[in-house]
Amino acid sequence: MLLPLALTIVTAATVATAAAPSELSATARAAAGYRSVAYFPNWVPSLSPSLSPSLSRPDVDTVQAIYARNFRPQDVNATALTHLNYAFANVRPETGEVYLSDPSSDTGNAVDDVHGCVEQLFLQKKRHRGLKTLLSIGGITYSAHFPQPA
C-alpha cells in the first residue's frame, strides 16, 4: 500500500490529474509524495515473501534474507522502490554506540567480489541514484538496549 508523505502537499487538483500510484514509476511516485519502502534484513525470516525483480512495484514490506534464500541486496528490484531500509543494527547499552549486528552478512561474505550487504547496498545505490538507503536500528531483538543509553 502506498501512502502520501504529507496530505498538505498533495492538493485536490494534483490528485484529480495524477495517475493511480500503481501506474507511476518509483521516481514519479516520490515526486507525487508517495514512498515505496522495503527493508532488507540481515537475519533469516522464516516465511516472508521476496521482492522479485519481476514485480513492477513492491507488494511486500520485507524481502528474503541472504542466508535462507541466497537473496542478496543486488537482487532487490530497486527500480520499484524509493527507500530501502537495511535491518538491523544494534546498540551497545553501556555507551549508546550503534554497531552492525551480523559482521558476516553485513561486511563479510564476498559475492561477485563485493563484500557484505553494506557494500552491495552501496553499489545498488550507485545504480539507482534516487534510491534512499537507511539503517534500521533495533528491531524486536535489539530495542531492549535503547533505555540504557537514553
Chimera marker file (.cmm) of the C-alpha trace (Angstrom):
<marker_set name="trace">
<marker id="1" x="0.000" y="0.000" z="0.000" r="1" g="1" b="0" radius="0.5"/>
<marker id="2" x="1.322" y="3.408" z="-0.913" r="1" g="1" b="0" radius="0.5"/>
<marker id="3" x="0.562" y="6.368" z="1.320" r="1" g="1" b="0" radius="0.5"/>
<marker id="4" x="1.124" y="10.049" z="0.616" r="1" g="1" b="0" radius="0.5"/>
<marker id="5" x="4.020" y="11.534" z="2.563" r="1" g="1" b="0" radius="0.5"/>
<marker id="6" x="2.055" y="14.633" z="3.510" r="1" g="1" b="0" radius="0.5"/>
<marker id="7" x="-1.557" y="15.324" z="2.637" r="1" g="1" b="0" radius="0.5"/>
<marker id="8" x="-0.963" y="19.079" z="2.702" r="1" g="1" b="0" radius="0.5"/>
<marker id="9" x="1.452" y="18.769" z="-0.225" r="1" g="1" b="0" radius="0.5"/>
<marker id="10" x="-0.967" y="16.811" z="-2.409" r="1" g="1" b="0" radius="0.5"/>
<marker id="11" x="-3.756" y="19.153" z="-3.475" r="1" g="1" b="0" radius="0.5"/>
<marker id="12" x="-7.143" y="18.114" z="-4.844" r="1" g="1" b="0" radius="0.5"/>
<marker id="13" x="-6.117" y="19.291" z="-8.331" r="1" g="1" b="0" radius="0.5"/>
<marker id="14" x="-2.959" y="17.191" z="-8.187" r="1" g="1" b="0" radius="0.5"/>
<marker id="15" x="-4.897" y="14.117" z="-7.105" r="1" g="1" b="0" radius="0.5"/>
<marker id="16" x="-7.519" y="14.618" z="-9.824" r="1" g="1" b="0" radius="0.5"/>
<marker id="17" x="-4.928" y="14.818" z="-12.617" r="1" g="1" b="0" radius="0.5"/>
<marker id="18" x="-2.435" y="12.226" z="-11.366" r="1" g="1" b="0" radius="0.5"/>
<marker id="19" x="-2.350" y="8.613" z="-12.455" r="1" g="1" b="0" radius="0.5"/>
<marker id="20" x="-3.024" y="5.907" z="-9.909" r="1" g="1" b="0" radius="0.5"/>
<marker id="21" x="0.076" y="5.316" z="-7.730" r="1" g="1" b="0" radius="0.5"/>
<marker id="22" x="0.484" y="1.760" z="-9.046" r="1" g="1" b="0" radius="0.5"/>
<marker id="23" x="0.820" y="3.127" z="-12.610" r="1" g="1" b="0" radius="0.5"/>
<marker id="24" x="3.656" y="5.517" z="-11.741" r="1" g="1" b="0" radius="0.5"/>
<marker id="25" x="7.370" y="4.775" z="-11.620" r="1" g="1" b="0" radius="0.5"/>
<marker id="26" x="9.072" y="4.913" z="-8.228" r="1" g="1" b="0" radius="0.5"/>
<marker id="27" x="10.571" y="8.297" z="-9.172" r="1" g="1" b="0" radius="0.5"/>
<marker id="28" x="7.176" y="9.695" z="-10.177" r="1" g="1" b="0" radius="0.5"/>
<marker id="29" x="5.561" y="8.309" z="-7.013" r="1" g="1" b="0" radius="0.5"/>
<marker id="30" x="8.268" y="10.000" z="-4.923" r="1" g="1" b="0" radius="0.5"/>
<marker id="31" x="7.706" y="13.303" z="-6.731" r="1" g="1" b="0" radius="0.5"/>
<marker id="32" x="3.967" y="12.964" z="-6.042" r="1" g="1" b="0" radius="0.5"/>
<marker id="33" x="4.649" y="12.461" z="-2.332" r="1" g="1" b="0" radius="0.5"/>
<marker id="34" x="4.393" y="8.665" z="-2.276" r="1" g="1" b="0" radius="0.5"/>
<marker id="35" x="7.046" y="6.333" z="-0.923" r="1" g="1" b="0" radius="0.5"/>
<marker id="36" x="7.697" y="2.709" z="-1.859" r="1" g="1" b="0" radius="0.5"/>
<marker id="37" x="9.619" y="1.330" z="1.106" r="1" g="1" b="0" radius="0.5"/>
<marker id="38" x="11.034" y="-2.131" z="1.775" r="1" g="1" b="0" radius="0.5"/>
<marker id="39" x="13.563" y="-3.445" z="4.203" r="1" g="1" b="0" radius="0.5"/>
<marker id="40" x="16.352" y="-5.910" z="3.663" r="1" g="1" b="0" radius="0.5"/>
<marker id="41" x="17.054" y="-7.931" z="6.807" r="1" g="1" b="0" radius="0.5"/>
<marker id="42" x="20.449" y="-9.337" z="7.653" r="1" g="1" b="0" radius="0.5"/>
<marker id="43" x="18.655" y="-12.012" z="9.666" r="1" g="1" b="0" radius="0.5"/>
<marker id="44" x="16.692" y="-15.019" z="8.475" r="1" g="1" b="0" radius="0.5"/>
<marker id="45" x="12.917" y="-14.596" z="8.197" r="1" g="1" b="0" radius="0.5"/>
<marker id="46" x="11.070" y="-17.906" z="8.034" r="1" g="1" b="0" radius="0.5"/>
<marker id="47" x="8.183" y="-17.220" z="5.675" r="1" g="1" b="0" radius="0.5"/>
<marker id="48" x="8.432" y="-13.671" z="4.345" r="1" g="1" b="0" radius="0.5"/>
<marker id="49" x="7.799" y="-13.224" z="0.595" r="1" g="1" b="0" radius="0.5"/>
<marker id="50" x="10.609" y="-11.928" z="-1.598" r="1" g="1" b="0" radius="0.5"/>
<marker id="51" x="10.626" y="-8.731" z="-3.607" r="1" g="1" b="0" radius="0.5"/>
<marker id="52" x="11.016" y="-10.296" z="-7.021" r="1" g="1" b="0" radius="0.5"/>
<marker id="53" x="12.663" y="-8.409" z="-9.902" r="1" g="1" b="0" radius="0.5"/>
<marker id="54" x="9.619" y="-9.423" z="-11.971" r="1" g="1" b="0" radius="0.5"/>
<marker id="55" x="7.307" y="-7.197" z="-9.925" r="1" g="1" b="0" radius="0.5"/>
<marker id="56" x="6.545" y="-3.779" z="-11.355" r="1" g="1" b="0" radius="0.5"/>
<marker id="57" x="6.004" y="-2.401" z="-7.873" r="1" g="1" b="0" radius="0.5"/>
<marker id="58" x="6.707" y="-3.717" z="-4.387" r="1" g="1" b="0" radius="0.5"/>
<marker id="59" x="3.800" y="-5.664" z="-2.956" r="1" g="1" b="0" radius="0.5"/>
<marker id="60" x="5.597" y="-6.659" z="0.205" r="1" g="1" b="0" radius="0.5"/>
<marker id="61" x="7.285" y="-4.813" z="3.038" r="1" g="1" b="0" radius="0.5"/>
<marker id="62" x="10.081" y="-7.303" z="3.616" r="1" g="1" b="0" radius="0.5"/>
<marker id="63" x="12.404" y="-9.374" z="1.470" r="1" g="1" b="0" radius="0.5"/>
<marker id="64" x="14.168" y="-12.691" z="1.980" r="1" g="1" b="0" radius="0.5"/>
<marker id="65" x="17.443" y="-12.604" z="3.846" r="1" g="1" b="0" radius="0.5"/>
<marker id="66" x="20.729" y="-13.756" z="2.407" r="1" g="1" b="0" radius="0.5"/>
<marker id="67" x="21.016" y="-16.957" z="4.456" r="1" g="1" b="0" radius="0.5"/>
<marker id="68" x="17.579" y="-18.502" z="3.946" r="1" g="1" b="0" radius="0.5"/>
<marker id="69" x="17.140" y="-17.953" z="0.216" r="1" g="1" b="0" radius="0.5"/>
<marker id="70" x="20.504" y="-16.705" z="-1.056" r="1" g="1" b="0" radius="0.5"/>
<marker id="71" x="18.735" y="-13.429" z="-1.833" r="1" g="1" b="0" radius="0.5"/>
<marker id="72" x="21.254" y="-10.604" z="-1.879" r="1" g="1" b="0" radius="0.5"/>
<marker id="73" x="20.856" y="-6.807" z="-1.941" r="1" g="1" b="0" radius="0.5"/>
<marker id="74" x="21.742" y="-6.704" z="-5.631" r="1" g="1" b="0" radius="0.5"/>
<marker id="75" x="18.718" y="-8.987" z="-6.262" r="1" g="1" b="0" radius="0.5"/>
<marker id="76" x="16.285" y="-6.349" z="-4.954" r="1" g="1" b="0" radius="0.5"/>
<marker id="77" x="14.213" y="-4.651" z="-7.668" r="1" g="1" b="0" radius="0.5"/>
<marker id="78" x="15.365" y="-1.151" z="-6.742" r="1" g="1" b="0" radius="0.5"/>
<marker id="79" x="13.512" y="0.447" z="-9.657" r="1" g="1" b="0" radius="0.5"/>
<marker id="80" x="10.286" y="-0.272" z="-7.755" r="1" g="1" b="0" radius="0.5"/>
<marker id="81" x="11.483" y="1.441" z="-4.555" r="1" g="1" b="0" radius="0.5"/>
<marker id="82" x="12.079" y="4.938" z="-3.265" r="1" g="1" b="0" radius="0.5"/>
<marker id="83" x="13.572" y="3.754" z="0.069" r="1" g="1" b="0" radius="0.5"/>
<marker id="84" x="15.361" y="0.618" z="1.241" r="1" g="1" b="0" radius="0.5"/>
<marker id="85" x="15.989" y="0.046" z="4.951" r="1" g="1" b="0" radius="0.5"/>
<marker id="86" x="18.824" y="-2.270" z="5.988" r="1" g="1" b="0" radius="0.5"/>
<marker id="87" x="17.947" y="-4.123" z="9.181" r="1" g="1" b="0" radius="0.5"/>
<marker id="88" x="19.131" y="-4.353" z="11.907" r="1" g="1" b="0" radius="0.5"/>
<marker id="89" x="21.943" y="-2.620" z="13.714" r="1" g="1" b="0" radius="0.5"/>
<marker id="90" x="22.293" y="-2.963" z="17.471" r="1" g="1" b="0" radius="0.5"/>
<marker id="91" x="23.087" y="-0.529" z="20.286" r="1" g="1" b="0" radius="0.5"/>
<marker id="92" x="25.716" y="-1.060" z="22.984" r="1" g="1" b="0" radius="0.5"/>
<marker id="93" x="23.792" y="-0.390" z="26.209" r="1" g="1" b="0" radius="0.5"/>
<marker id="94" x="26.884" y="0.864" z="28.060" r="1" g="1" b="0" radius="0.5"/>
<marker id="95" x="27.890" y="3.526" z="25.527" r="1" g="1" b="0" radius="0.5"/>
<marker id="96" x="24.983" y="4.020" z="23.109" r="1" g="1" b="0" radius="0.5"/>
<marker id="97" x="27.287" y="3.120" z="20.205" r="1" g="1" b="0" radius="0.5"/>
<marker id="98" x="25.425" y="1.788" z="17.169" r="1" g="1" b="0" radius="0.5"/>
<marker id="99" x="27.085" y="-1.216" z="15.537" r="1" g="1" b="0" radius="0.5"/>
<marker id="100" x="26.313" y="-3.746" z="12.820" r="1" g="1" b="0" radius="0.5"/>
<marker id="101" x="24.792" y="-6.880" z="14.311" r="1" g="1" b="0" radius="0.5"/>
<marker id="102" x="25.994" y="-9.596" z="11.901" r="1" g="1" b="0" radius="0.5"/>
<marker id="103" x="29.561" y="-8.988" z="10.701" r="1" g="1" b="0" radius="0.5"/>
<marker id="104" x="29.420" y="-11.974" z="8.358" r="1" g="1" b="0" radius="0.5"/>
<marker id="105" x="26.418" y="-10.738" z="6.364" r="1" g="1" b="0" radius="0.5"/>
<marker id="106" x="26.994" y="-7.007" z="6.926" r="1" g="1" b="0" radius="0.5"/>
<marker id="107" x="30.610" y="-6.654" z="5.812" r="1" g="1" b="0" radius="0.5"/>
<marker id="108" x="31.875" y="-10.209" z="5.253" r="1" g="1" b="0" radius="0.5"/>
<marker id="109" x="30.680" y="-12.710" z="2.634" r="1" g="1" b="0" radius="0.5"/>
<marker id="110" x="32.334" y="-11.824" z="-0.664" r="1" g="1" b="0" radius="0.5"/>
<marker id="111" x="29.882" y="-12.440" z="-3.508" r="1" g="1" b="0" radius="0.5"/>
<marker id="112" x="30.966" y="-11.469" z="-7.021" r="1" g="1" b="0" radius="0.5"/>
<marker id="113" x="33.901" y="-9.527" z="-5.486" r="1" g="1" b="0" radius="0.5"/>
<marker id="114" x="31.501" y="-7.491" z="-3.349" r="1" g="1" b="0" radius="0.5"/>
<marker id="115" x="31.962" y="-7.754" z="0.415" r="1" g="1" b="0" radius="0.5"/>
<marker id="116" x="28.863" y="-7.967" z="2.548" r="1" g="1" b="0" radius="0.5"/>
<marker id="117" x="25.409" y="-6.492" z="2.282" r="1" g="1" b="0" radius="0.5"/>
<marker id="118" x="26.549" y="-2.968" z="3.171" r="1" g="1" b="0" radius="0.5"/>
<marker id="119" x="28.837" y="-2.783" z="0.131" r="1" g="1" b="0" radius="0.5"/>
<marker id="120" x="26.191" y="-4.438" z="-2.052" r="1" g="1" b="0" radius="0.5"/>
<marker id="121" x="23.661" y="-1.805" z="-0.948" r="1" g="1" b="0" radius="0.5"/>
<marker id="122" x="26.197" y="0.902" z="-1.793" r="1" g="1" b="0" radius="0.5"/>
<marker id="123" x="26.534" y="-0.496" z="-5.322" r="1" g="1" b="0" radius="0.5"/>
<marker id="124" x="22.737" y="-0.766" z="-5.624" r="1" g="1" b="0" radius="0.5"/>
<marker id="125" x="22.510" y="2.916" z="-4.658" r="1" g="1" b="0" radius="0.5"/>
<marker id="126" x="25.119" y="3.843" z="-7.285" r="1" g="1" b="0" radius="0.5"/>
<marker id="127" x="22.994" y="2.129" z="-9.963" r="1" g="1" b="0" radius="0.5"/>
<marker id="128" x="19.747" y="3.725" z="-8.722" r="1" g="1" b="0" radius="0.5"/>
<marker id="129" x="20.672" y="7.266" z="-7.664" r="1" g="1" b="0" radius="0.5"/>
<marker id="130" x="17.163" y="8.137" z="-6.466" r="1" g="1" b="0" radius="0.5"/>
<marker id="131" x="17.067" y="5.224" z="-4.025" r="1" g="1" b="0" radius="0.5"/>
<marker id="132" x="17.329" y="6.312" z="-0.395" r="1" g="1" b="0" radius="0.5"/>
<marker id="133" x="19.073" y="3.781" z="1.829" r="1" g="1" b="0" radius="0.5"/>
<marker id="134" x="18.658" y="3.827" z="5.589" r="1" g="1" b="0" radius="0.5"/>
<marker id="135" x="19.994" y="1.813" z="8.504" r="1" g="1" b="0" radius="0.5"/>
<marker id="136" x="17.297" y="0.394" z="10.771" r="1" g="1" b="0" radius="0.5"/>
<marker id="137" x="18.382" y="0.206" z="14.398" r="1" g="1" b="0" radius="0.5"/>
<marker id="138" x="16.793" y="-2.057" z="16.963" r="1" g="1" b="0" radius="0.5"/>
<marker id="139" x="14.021" y="-4.355" z="15.889" r="1" g="1" b="0" radius="0.5"/>
<marker id="140" x="12.303" y="-6.601" z="18.384" r="1" g="1" b="0" radius="0.5"/>
<marker id="141" x="15.588" y="-8.188" z="19.483" r="1" g="1" b="0" radius="0.5"/>
<marker id="142" x="17.805" y="-5.124" z="19.888" r="1" g="1" b="0" radius="0.5"/>
<marker id="143" x="15.295" y="-2.500" z="21.025" r="1" g="1" b="0" radius="0.5"/>
<marker id="144" x="15.718" y="-3.709" z="24.600" r="1" g="1" b="0" radius="0.5"/>
<marker id="145" x="19.111" y="-1.941" z="24.592" r="1" g="1" b="0" radius="0.5"/>
<marker id="146" x="17.623" y="1.523" z="23.939" r="1" g="1" b="0" radius="0.5"/>
<marker id="147" x="16.701" y="2.580" z="27.509" r="1" g="1" b="0" radius="0.5"/>
<marker id="148" x="20.239" y="2.360" z="28.920" r="1" g="1" b="0" radius="0.5"/>
<marker id="149" x="21.870" y="4.926" z="26.569" r="1" g="1" b="0" radius="0.5"/>
<marker id="150" x="18.803" y="7.172" z="26.569" r="1" g="1" b="0" radius="0.5"/>
<link id1="1" id2="2" r="1" g="1" b="0" radius="0.2"/>
<link id1="2" id2="3" r="1" g="1" b="0" radius="0.2"/>
<link id1="3" id2="4" r="1" g="1" b="0" radius="0.2"/>
<link id1="4" id2="5" r="1" g="1" b="0" radius="0.2"/>
<link id1="5" id2="6" r="1" g="1" b="0" radius="0.2"/>
<link id1="6" id2="7" r="1" g="1" b="0" radius="0.2"/>
<link id1="7" id2="8" r="1" g="1" b="0" radius="0.2"/>
<link id1="8" id2="9" r="1" g="1" b="0" radius="0.2"/>
<link id1="9" id2="10" r="1" g="1" b="0" radius="0.2"/>
<link id1="10" id2="11" r="1" g="1" b="0" radius="0.2"/>
<link id1="11" id2="12" r="1" g="1" b="0" radius="0.2"/>
<link id1="12" id2="13" r="1" g="1" b="0" radius="0.2"/>
<link id1="13" id2="14" r="1" g="1" b="0" radius="0.2"/>
<link id1="14" id2="15" r="1" g="1" b="0" radius="0.2"/>
<link id1="15" id2="16" r="1" g="1" b="0" radius="0.2"/>
<link id1="16" id2="17" r="1" g="1" b="0" radius="0.2"/>
<link id1="17" id2="18" r="1" g="1" b="0" radius="0.2"/>
<link id1="18" id2="19" r="1" g="1" b="0" radius="0.2"/>
<link id1="19" id2="20" r="1" g="1" b="0" radius="0.2"/>
<link id1="20" id2="21" r="1" g="1" b="0" radius="0.2"/>
<link id1="21" id2="22" r="1" g="1" b="0" radius="0.2"/>
<link id1="22" id2="23" r="1" g="1" b="0" radius="0.2"/>
<link id1="23" id2="24" r="1" g="1" b="0" radius="0.2"/>
<link id1="24" id2="25" r="1" g="1" b="0" radius="0.2"/>
<link id1="25" id2="26" r="1" g="1" b="0" radius="0.2"/>
<link id1="26" id2="27" r="1" g="1" b="0" radius="0.2"/>
<link id1="27" id2="28" r="1" g="1" b="0" radius="0.2"/>
<link id1="28" id2="29" r="1" g="1" b="0" radius="0.2"/>
<link id1="29" id2="30" r="1" g="1" b="0" radius="0.2"/>
<link id1="30" id2="31" r="1" g="1" b="0" radius="0.2"/>
<link id1="31" id2="32" r="1" g="1" b="0" radius="0.2"/>
<link id1="32" id2="33" r="1" g="1" b="0" radius="0.2"/>
<link id1="33" id2="34" r="1" g="1" b="0" radius="0.2"/>
<link id1="34" id2="35" r="1" g="1" b="0" radius="0.2"/>
<link id1="35" id2="36" r="1" g="1" b="0" radius="0.2"/>
<link id1="36" id2="37" r="1" g="1" b="0" radius="0.2"/>
<link id1="37" id2="38" r="1" g="1" b="0" radius="0.2"/>
<link id1="38" id2="39" r="1" g="1" b="0" radius="0.2"/>
<link id1="39" id2="40" r="1" g="1" b="0" radius="0.2"/>
<link id1="40" id2="41" r="1" g="1" b="0" radius="0.2"/>
<link id1="41" id2="42" r="1" g="1" b="0" radius="0.2"/>
<link id1="42" id2="43" r="1" g="1" b="0" radius="0.2"/>
<link id1="43" id2="44" r="1" g="1" b="0" radius="0.2"/>
<link id1="44" id2="45" r="1" g="1" b="0" radius="0.2"/>
<link id1="45" id2="46" r="1" g="1" b="0" radius="0.2"/>
<link id1="46" id2="47" r="1" g="1" b="0" radius="0.2"/>
<link id1="47" id2="48" r="1" g="1" b="0" radius="0.2"/>
<link id1="48" id2="49" r="1" g="1" b="0" radius="0.2"/>
<link id1="49" id2="50" r="1" g="1" b="0" radius="0.2"/>
<link id1="50" id2="51" r="1" g="1" b="0" radius="0.2"/>
<link id1="51" id2="52" r="1" g="1" b="0" radius="0.2"/>
<link id1="52" id2="53" r="1" g="1" b="0" radius="0.2"/>
<link id1="53" id2="54" r="1" g="1" b="0" radius="0.2"/>
<link id1="54" id2="55" r="1" g="1" b="0" radius="0.2"/>
<link id1="55" id2="56" r="1" g="1" b="0" radius="0.2"/>
<link id1="56" id2="57" r="1" g="1" b="0" radius="0.2"/>
<link id1="57" id2="58" r="1" g="1" b="0" radius="0.2"/>
<link id1="58" id2="59" r="1" g="1" b="0" radius="0.2"/>
<link id1="59" id2="60" r="1" g="1" b="0" radius="0.2"/>
<link id1="60" id2="61" r="1" g="1" b="0" radius="0.2"/>
<link id1="61" id2="62" r="1" g="1" b="0" radius="0.2"/>
<link id1="62" id2="63" r="1" g="1" b="0" radius="0.2"/>
<link id1="63" id2="64" r="1" g="1" b="0" radius="0.2"/>
<link id1="64" id2="65" r="1" g="1" b="0" radius="0.2"/>
<link id1="65" id2="66" r="1" g="1" b="0" radius="0.2"/>
<link id1="66" id2="67" r="1" g="1" b="0" radius="0.2"/>
<link id1="67" id2="68" r="1" g="1" b="0" radius="0.2"/>
<link id1="68" id2="69" r="1" g="1" b="0" radius="0.2"/>
<link id1="69" id2="70" r="1" g="1" b="0" radius="0.2"/>
<link id1="70" id2="71" r="1" g="1" b="0" radius="0.2"/>
<link id1="71" id2="72" r="1" g="1" b="0" radius="0.2"/>
<link id1="72" id2="73" r="1" g="1" b="0" radius="0.2"/>
<link id1="73" id2="74" r="1" g="1" b="0" radius="0.2"/>
<link id1="74" id2="75" r="1" g="1" b="0" radius="0.2"/>
<link id1="75" id2="76" r="1" g="1" b="0" radius="0.2"/>
<link id1="76" id2="77" r="1" g="1" b="0" radius="0.2"/>
<link id1="77" id2="78" r="1" g="1" b="0" radius="0.2"/>
<link id1="78" id2="79" r="1" g="1" b="0" radius="0.2"/>
<link id1="79" id2="80" r="1" g="1" b="0" radius="0.2"/>
<link id1="80" id2="81" r="1" g="1" b="0" radius="0.2"/>
<link id1="81" id2="82" r="1" g="1" b="0" radius="0.2"/>
<link id1="82" id2="83" r="1" g="1" b="0" radius="0.2"/>
<link id1="83" id2="84" r="1" g="1" b="0" radius="0.2"/>
<link id1="84" id2="85" r="1" g="1" b="0" radius="0.2"/>
<link id1="85" id2="86" r="1" g="1" b="0" radius="0.2"/>
<link id1="86" id2="87" r="1" g="1" b="0" radius="0.2"/>
<link id1="87" id2="88" r="1" g="1" b="0" radius="0.2"/>
<link id1="88" id2="89" r="1" g="1" b="0" radius="0.2"/>
<link id1="89" id2="90" r="1" g="1" b="0" radius="0.2"/>
<link id1="90" id2="91" r="1" g="1" b="0" radius="0.2"/>
<link id1="91" id2="92" r="1" g="1" b="0" radius="0.2"/>
<link id1="92" id2="93" r="1" g="1" b="0" radius="0.2"/>
<link id1="93" id2="94" r="1" g="1" b="0" radius="0.2"/>
<link id1="94" id2="95" r="1" g="1" b="0" radius="0.2"/>
<link id1="95" id2="96" r="1" g="1" b="0" radius="0.2"/>
<link id1="96" id2="97" r="1" g="1" b="0" radius="0.2"/>
<link id1="97" id2="98" r="1" g="1" b="0" radius="0.2"/>
<link id1="98" id2="99" r="1" g="1" b="0" radius="0.2"/>
<link id1="99" id2="100" r="1" g="1" b="0" radius="0.2"/>
<link id1="100" id2="101" r="1" g="1" b="0" radius="0.2"/>
<link id1="101" id2="102" r="1" g="1" b="0" radius="0.2"/>
<link id1="102" id2="103" r="1" g="1" b="0" radius="0.2"/>
<link id1="103" id2="104" r="1" g="1" b="0" radius="0.2"/>
<link id1="104" id2="105" r="1" g="1" b="0" radius="0.2"/>
<link id1="105" id2="106" r="1" g="1" b="0" radius="0.2"/>
<link id1="106" id2="107" r="1" g="1" b="0" radius="0.2"/>
<link id1="107" id2="108" r="1" g="1" b="0" radius="0.2"/>
<link id1="108" id2="109" r="1" g="1" b="0" radius="0.2"/>
<link id1="109" id2="110" r="1" g="1" b="0" radius="0.2"/>
<link id1="110" id2="111" r="1" g="1" b="0" radius="0.2"/>
<link id1="111" id2="112" r="1" g="1" b="0" radius="0.2"/>
<link id1="112" id2="113" r="1" g="1" b="0" radius="0.2"/>
<link id1="113" id2="114" r="1" g="1" b="0" radius="0.2"/>
<link id1="114" id2="115" r="1" g="1" b="0" radius="0.2"/>
<link id1="115" id2="116" r="1" g="1" b="0" radius="0.2"/>
<link id1="116" id2="117" r="1" g="1" b="0" radius="0.2"/>
<link id1="117" id2="118" r="1" g="1" b="0" radius="0.2"/>
<link id1="118" id2="119" r="1" g="1" b="0" radius="0.2"/>
<link id1="119" id2="120" r="1" g="1" b="0" radius="0.2"/>
<link id1="120" id2="121" r="1" g="1" b="0" radius="0.2"/>
<link id1="121" id2="122" r="1" g="1" b="0" radius="0.2"/>
<link id1="122" id2="123" r="1" g="1" b="0" radius="0.2"/>
<link id1="123" id2="124" r="1" g="1" b="0" radius="0.2"/>
<link id1="124" id2="125" r="1" g="1" b="0" radius="0.2"/>
<link id1="125" id2="126" r="1" g="1" b="0" radius="0.2"/>
<link id1="126" id2="127" r="1" g="1" b="0" radius="0.2"/>
<link id1="127" id2="128" r="1" g="1" b="0" radius="0.2"/>
<link id1="128" id2="129" r="1" g="1" b="0" radius="0.2"/>
<link id1="129" id2="130" r="1" g="1" b="0" radius="0.2"/>
<link id1="130" id2="131" r="1" g="1" b="0" radius="0.2"/>
<link id1="131" id2="132" r="1" g="1" b="0" radius="0.2"/>
<link id1="132" id2="133" r="1" g="1" b="0" radius="0.2"/>
<link id1="133" id2="134" r="1" g="1" b="0" radius="0.2"/>
<link id1="134" id2="135" r="1" g="1" b="0" radius="0.2"/>
<link id1="135" id2="136" r="1" g="1" b="0" radius="0.2"/>
<link id1="136" id2="137" r="1" g="1" b="0" radius="0.2"/>
<link id1="137" id2="138" r="1" g="1" b="0" radius="0.2"/>
<link id1="138" id2="139" r="1" g="1" b="0" radius="0.2"/>
<link id1="139" id2="140" r="1" g="1" b="0" radius="0.2"/>
<link id1="140" id2="141" r="1" g="1" b="0" radius="0.2"/>
<link id1="141" id2="142" r="1" g="1" b="0" radius="0.2"/>
<link id1="142" id2="143" r="1" g="1" b="0" radius="0.2"/>
<link id1="143" id2="144" r="1" g="1" b="0" radius="0.2"/>
<link id1="144" id2="145" r="1" g="1" b="0" radius="0.2"/>
<link id1="145" id2="146" r="1" g="1" b="0" radius="0.2"/>
<link id1="146" id2="147" r="1" g="1" b="0" radius="0.2"/>
<link id1="147" id2="148" r="1" g="1" b="0" radius="0.2"/>
<link id1="148" id2="149" r="1" g="1" b="0" radius="0.2"/>
<link id1="149" id2="150" r="1" g="1" b="0" radius="0.2"/>
</marker_set>
